[in-house]
Amino acid sequence: MLSIMNIHHLELFYFVAKHGGIAAAVRNIPYGIQQPAVSGQISKLEESLGTKLFQRRPFALSPAGVELFEFIKPFFDNVEIIGEKLRQNRSPQLRIAAPSIVLHDYIPELLQKLRTKFPEFRLYLHEAARAEAERLLLAREVDLAITVVEKKSRAGIQVRPLLELRLILLVHKKSGLARAEELWKRDKIEETLIAFPRTDPIHASFQRGLENMGVEWFCGIEVNSARLTERYVANGYGIGLAVAIPGFKPAQGVRVLELRDFPPVVVGASWSGKLSNISKQLLHELEAEAQVQMRRTKSGGRG
């Protein structure tokens, strides 16, 4: 029976051969895949060919591996180039992932500026917090994400910091709390904390601030969007953790408590692989808008 090589297996072998090993390949493959999966699929490729393609430790291509790599290298080296060339022959597409408040309050104005250089383009918007945005980037389902970011980015994702934002607490308008510091003086905080998952940078930054003060307060209601936080605070379910996005106005029935002594979080743009021309232009507009917002924040103005 004729054995047909799997194109995905060949792609994985290309990255392994190019970067000198499976672990290095995983760090450079432009989508999410784990090391055991790469190893298993390379083994299937070797099985289909009936020969070993490389020595694992220390890494070294076999003669068959050298021959196969030299054959497939020109194709995989140039696949992104031809893809970009074909995309430029039609209306460009722009796929953005961001929290709902960013998509609602900031993206429409930026898109108007973008249309001066790209009068026609296809637009796809995905409402997503950081974890989901990273998944979409690695799966190549979006081109650019705007989310809270950390200093060390996930493998395969590039990050451009844009703006530092202060943490805030959201309380019901009838809450007796006047200042957040009143909470830290208690032996135990009884109110339920409404927040993003603990692994999210917003929550992680908040917990570091609490630890510095020797305070324990753990999440009681976990949410995945700022709108949900406001909704549940307004309905009396607890106190919400949020960030002070420029021009932020809390929902009806909600008040803001400042967290001035807590470390800020950083909002940034993230992408995976090579940016298209339209994505580069949006990144430029985002950087310009971030500068405007920073000036407004320093002057005490509102966005």
N, C-alpha and C positions, 0 to 999 in steps of 0.2 A: 504493500500500500504506500502511495506517495504521501510523504509527510510535508505539510505546508507550514512554514515558519509563521509564528504569530507576530504581527507588526508591533504590538505592545511589548512583547518580550525583547524584540530587537531594539526598541527604544530604550528599555531599561539597561540592556547590555551596552548600548552606546554610552550612557551616562557612567556606568561602572568602569568601562574601559577609558573613557575620557578623563575621569577624575581619580582613577587609581584605586578603586576598591568600592565595596558596597556602602560602607558607612559614609564615605565622602560623596558618593552618588546621591544618597538620600538627602544630604544637606543641599544639593544643587538641583535636584529634580523640581521643576516649577509647579508641582502640585503635591498634595499630601499623600504620602505612602510610607509605610513603616519598613524598617530594615528586614524583618522576617519575610514580608511579602515579596520584596525584591529578590531576596535569596531564593525563595521558593520558585518564583517565576523564571529566574535565570536557570535553575536546575531543570525546569521543564524544557527550556530552550536547548540545553545541553542534551537532554534525553532525546528530544526530537531529532537532533543532529547526530547523535551517537558518538559524541566526542566532548572532552573537556575544553572549555574556552579560556580558562585562566586558573592559576594557582591562588588560593585564598590568602595564605599567610606564609611568607610575605607575598604581596600581590605581584603577579606577573602573568602576562598574556601567554597562552600557549601558541604554537605556530598557527593552529586553526583559528584561535582568537584574534591574532594579528590579521590574518587574511579576511575574516569576517568584518572586523572593525574598519579596515581600509576600504572595504566595499560599501558599508553603510554610512560611513562618516560624511561624505559629501552631501548625501540626502539630508541627514539630521542637522548638519551644520547650517544648511540653507533653508530649512523648512519655515523658520520664522520670517526670513527675508521675503520669500515668495508669498507667505500669508499676508504680510504687511502690504506688499505690492498689489495683491488682489483686492485687499480691503480699500485701498486708495482709489480703486477704479469704480467704486460705488459710494453711496452716501455713507459717511462714517457712522459708527454706533458708539454710544457712550452709556456704560452701565455703572451705576453708582449705588453703593451701599452706605447707609448712614442711619442714625437714630431719627425717629419721626420728627422731632423738633427741628433738626437740621434740614431735613427734606422739606419741611413745611415753611420755615421762617427764613432760610438763607439760600438754599439752592435755586429757587425761581429767579431771584435777582442776578445770581451768578450766571445762570443760563442765558439771560438776556444779553449779558456782556459777551458770552461765548458766541452768540449768533452773529456778532459783527465779523468774526473770522470764519465761522462755519455756519452759513445761512441755513443749511439743511443737514440734519443728522437724526438718527433714530435713538430714542432715549428709553432707558430701562431703569426704574428706581426700585430699590430693595430696602425696606425698613429692617435694620439689623443693628444690634449691639456688637461689641467687639468680637466675641467668640464666633458668632454666626458670620460676621463680616470676614473674618480670617478664613473660615471654611469656604465661603464663596470666592475669595481671592485665590486660594490654593486650587480650587476646582475650576478656575478660569471662567467663573460664571459672572463675575463683575470685573471692571477695569480699575476702579479706584474706590477706596473706602475712607470715610471720615468718621473716626471714632476716638475714644480715649485710648491712648497708647502708653506703653511702658518703655523704659530705657533700652531693654534688651528685646528685640523683636523676634518673632517666631521664624524658624528656618524657612527660607524661600520667600520671605516677605520683607520689602523695603519700607522704611518709615521716614516721613518728613514731619517733625514737630511743627505745630503752627501757633498754638495759643495755650497759655496757662490759665486754669480756671479754679476759683475757690470752691471748696466744699460748703454746702449749706444743709440745714435740716428743715423739713417741711412739717408743720404742725397744724392741727385743726384750729380754725379762727377763734374757737371758744376755749382753747387750751389755756391753762393758768400760767404756762411757762412764758417768761418775758425774755430770758436769755438762756442759751445752751449751757452755760456754766452752772446753772442750777441743777442740771442732771448729774454733773460730775461730782457734786458734793454729797450725793445720796449714797447710802450703803449699798443699795440695789436699785437699779432702774427697772421699774415695773412696766413701763410702756413697751409695746411691741415695736421692734425695729423693722422697717420695710426697706429692703435694699436689693441691689443686684447680687448675684452669687458671690461668695467670698473670694473666688479667684479673679473676679473683675477688678481692674485697676482702681475704680472709684471706691469699692468696698475695701480693697486691700489698703489703700491710702488712709481711709478712715480708721481702720483697725490699728494701723501703725500709730496714728495720733492718739487713740485711746490707750494703747500700751504705754506710750510715753508718759501718760498721766496716771497709769496704774488703774485704769478703769476697764471693767468687763461689761460688754453689751453686745450680744450676738443676735444675728438676724432671726426674726420670727416669721416673716413673710418674705419669700424670695420672688422677685419679679424680673422681667427681661426688657422693660421699657420704662422711660421716665413718665410717660402718660399714665401707666398703671400705678406708679408710685403716688402720683398726685390724686388719682381717683380713689385709692384706698385710704389715703390720709383724709381726704374730704369727707369720706363716709365713716370716719371715726375708728379705723382699724389700728391706728398706731402712728408713729413718727417716721417720716420718710427721709432717706438720704439722697441728696441730689447734688448737681453742680450748678454754679451761678453762670449760666450762659449769658453773654451780653444781651441786655434788653429783656431778660427773663421776667415774666410776670406770672405769679402763681395762680393756679386755678381758683375759681370762686370757692370760698369756704376754707382756704388754706393761707397760712402765714409763713414767713421765712424767718429762721433763726440763723444768724451768722456763725461761722466756725473759723474765726480769724487765726487761731493758733494751730490749725491743722495744715499739713502740707498740701499744696495745690496738686491738681492732676493736669495732665497735658493732653490736649486734643491735637490729633495729627492726621495726615493723609497717608494711606498705605496702599501698596500695589505689589503685584507679583509679576516677574518677567519684565519685558520691555514695554514702556508706555507708548501708546499711539500718539499721533500729533494732537488730536483733540483732547486726550487725557492730559498731555503736557500743558495744554492751554488752560484746562480747568485747574490744574495744580497751580499754575501761575496766578489765576484769579483768586484761588483760595489763600495763597500767601499774601496777596495784596489786601484781601478782605481781613485777614488776621491782623495785619498792621493797622488797619483802620480801627478795628475793635480794641486793640491794645491802647491806641491813643485815646479812644473814648473812655476806656476804663481808667486810665491814669488821670484824665481830666474830670472824672466823675460824671461823664455824660451817659446817655442811654442810647443803645443801638436801635 
